[in-house]
Amino acid sequence: MSDLRLIGEAPPGSPAFGTAVSHAILVQVAAGKLPATFRLHVAQPVLSFGKQDALSPGFETAVSLAREAGFAPVLRLAGGRAAVFHEGTLALAHATPEAAPREGTRARFRAMAEILVSAFGRLGIEAQPGEVPGEYCPGTWSVNAGGRIKLAGVGQRLIAGAAHVGGVVVATGTDRLLEALVPVYDALGLGWDPGTAGSVEDESPGATAKSVADAISAELHERYDVTEAKLNPATLELARGLEPKHAINL
């Protein structure tokens, strides 16, 4: 089994700083200053916008609507369209050293999807990778329940020397998710079916953010030689410099 550094603590500071921490870890992994690192923690209320969203004529309105709903707008690290994080969701970020990052793109997507499918299986959910027609932030490697409900989204960012596979798992709080997504997607002019959005709790009553995190952690321990770790001062210092790249100041 390959080594994996697992960080379970939420980053301090603003939501944009949280994204910057993932960016900082990716840069450090690429430079050989950190080994492969996986972050898994309960998120803050965030509306994570992609580069395409920022080019939309409705972007400023979408940002305002996100704030009105209680979600801090940030620019995401990985690709994709607007996605929601809140207190009932889990943020995932897996940074790995890669000599030729583009060559393993599909394999890394598959690996993350398989971890999530197996973790959901521990909670009694028959999940599978694949895009649900009409889902928000559509992607081939989304993870769904029964081809009906999107439970997790996955994106990827490549830089020289490393890759980042990030995502969000909706453990609980479908209503909270829709509260932000419906008006924001309308402002961005993106068509989707709100009926495709859901949570692990919807499919496995009694599930919590903690129980879902525990299931994902159990899968990681089965697949990797895991070492529990904390965010180190060098990572936090680098993240402070990267924070402006992810902040939205409209």
N, C-alpha and C positions, 0 to 999 in steps of 0.2 A: 504494500500500500504506500501511496505517496504521502508526504507530510502536508499538513494543513494547519495553519494558525487560525483559530476561531475566536472572534471578538463578539461578545454578547452585550456589551454596554452600548447604550445610546450615546451619540456624540453630544457634547455640551454646546450651548450657544444657539444661534439662529438656525432655522431650517436650511438656509443657503449654506451655512457652515457645515451642516451635516452632509450635504452633497459634496462640498469641498473636501471633506475627510475621505470620502471614497475616491475622489480625484487624486488626493495626495498619496493614498495607499497605492493606487495604480502607478503613479510616477515613481514611487519608491521601489515597487516590485520590478518595474522596468529597468531601474538603475542597479538592481541587485542588492539594494539596501534592506529589503524585506523579502521573506519567502512567500509562497502562495498564501493568501489571506482571505478568509470568508467572514463577512459581517452579517449578523442576524439580530435584529432588535425591533421592538415596538416603535412605530413611527410617531412623529408629530403630525398635526394637521397641515398637509402640504398639497398644493396643486402643482405638479411637476410638468412643465411645458417643454415641448421639443422645439428644435430649430425651425421646423415647418410651421409650427403654431406661431412662433414669433414673427413670421413673415406674413401672417394672415391679416387682412384689413380689420378683422374683429378682435385682434389680440389685446389691445388696450381695454376694450370693454370686457373681454374674458378675464383679464387680470383683476379688474375692478369687481366683477361678480364673484370671483374666487375669494377675494378679501371680505366681501359682504357676507359670504357663507362661513367665514371663519377659517379660511385656508390661506396659508402664506404661499405666494407664487414664487417658484424657483425655476431656473433653467436646468434641465436634466443633464446628466452625464452621458447616458446611453441614448440611442436613437429611439424614435417612436413619437406618438402623439400624446396629448395631455392625459395624465394619469393621476389618480387621487391616492394619497396616504392619509390615514387618520389613526386615532388611538386604538382602533380595532384591526389595524393592518400591521403586517411585518415587512420591514425593509430588508432586502437581500443584496449583497454585493460580494462577488467572488473575483478577486484579482489573481491572475496567474502569469508567471514569466513565460514568454513565448518568443523563440528565435524568429519564427515566421508566423506572425499572428493570423494572417488571412487564411492560411492553410487549415487551421483547426476551427474555423468559425462555426460550422455546422455541428461538429462534434461537441463543442462547448455548450451550444444551445441544447443539444440532445441530453447532455449530462445533467444540466440544471433541471430540465423538464422531467427527467427520470427520477431525480431526487424528490421533486415535488409530488409526482404521481405516487411514488412509494410512500411518502410521508402521509399523503391524504388517505392512502389505503390503510394505514395504521389506525385511521379514524373512521374506517368503515365506508369510505367513499370510493366508488369506481371512477377514477379520473383518467384522463388521457390528454396527450398534447394535441394541439390543433386549434385553428381559428374557428370560433363560433360565428356564423353569419350574423352580421349586425353588431358585433361586439365593439366596445370602446377600445381605443388604442390597439387596433387589430394586429395580430402577429401569428405566424405559422407555429411558433413555439409557446403560445399561450397554453395554459393548462385549464381544462374544463371538466365539468361533471356531466357525463352522459351526452356530450355534444350539445348541451343546452345552456349551461351557465358558466361564465368565465369566473374562475377562482383566482387565477394568478397571471400576471403578465411578465414577460422577460425581454430585456433588451441587451445590446452588446456595444461596447466601445473598444476600438483597437488603437494602440499607439505603438511606436517602435519599441519592441522588447517586451510587450505585455498586452494582456487583454482583460477587460472587465465585463463580467456578465452580471447585470443587476436586475432587480425585479421587485414586485410587490405582491404579497399574498393577502387577500381579504379574508381575515379570520372571522370577524364579526362586523356588524354595522352596515348592512346593505343600504338602509335608508340614508345614512350619513354619506355614503358614497354617491348616491343619486342626487342628494341635495346640492352637491357641487357640480357633478358631471352634466346634469341636464341643462342648466343655464349656460355653462361654459362651452359645451359642444354646440349649442345653438348659436352663441356669439361667434364661434370660430367657423360656423357654416358647415359643420361636420354631421352627416347623417349617421344615426345609429339606432339600435333598438334597446331601450332601457331594460326590457325584460330579459336581456342576456346577462345583466350584471347581478352578481350574487356573492355569497360568502360561504365559507366552510361551515359556519353555524347553520346556515339554511339547509345544508345537505346532511349535517351531522349535529343534531340538536344537543346543546350542552358544550359544544366546542368553544374554546376561548383562545385568545391570542397566545396565552402561555401553553396550552395543550398543543396548539399547532406548532409553536416554536420548539417544543420538546420533541415532537414527531420529526421535524426537520433535523434537529440536532442529532437524534438517534440515527437517522439515515447517514448523516455525515460521519458519525463515529464508526459506522459499519463499512464505509467506503474509503476512509482516509485514516492515517495515523494523526489524530487530532491533538493539538496542544492549545489549551485555553490561554488567552492573552488579553492584554489591555491596550488601549490606545496609548502610544508612547509620545513623549514631548516633541520629538522631531516631526512626527506625523501632524500633530496639532499645530506646530509652528508653520509647516508648509501649507496646511489647510487655510490658515489665516491669510496667506498671500493669494490663495486661489479662490477664496470666498467671493470676491467681486465678479468673477466669471460666471457665477451661478445666481447672483442676486438680481432681482428685477425691481427697478426703482421708478417705475412709471407712476 
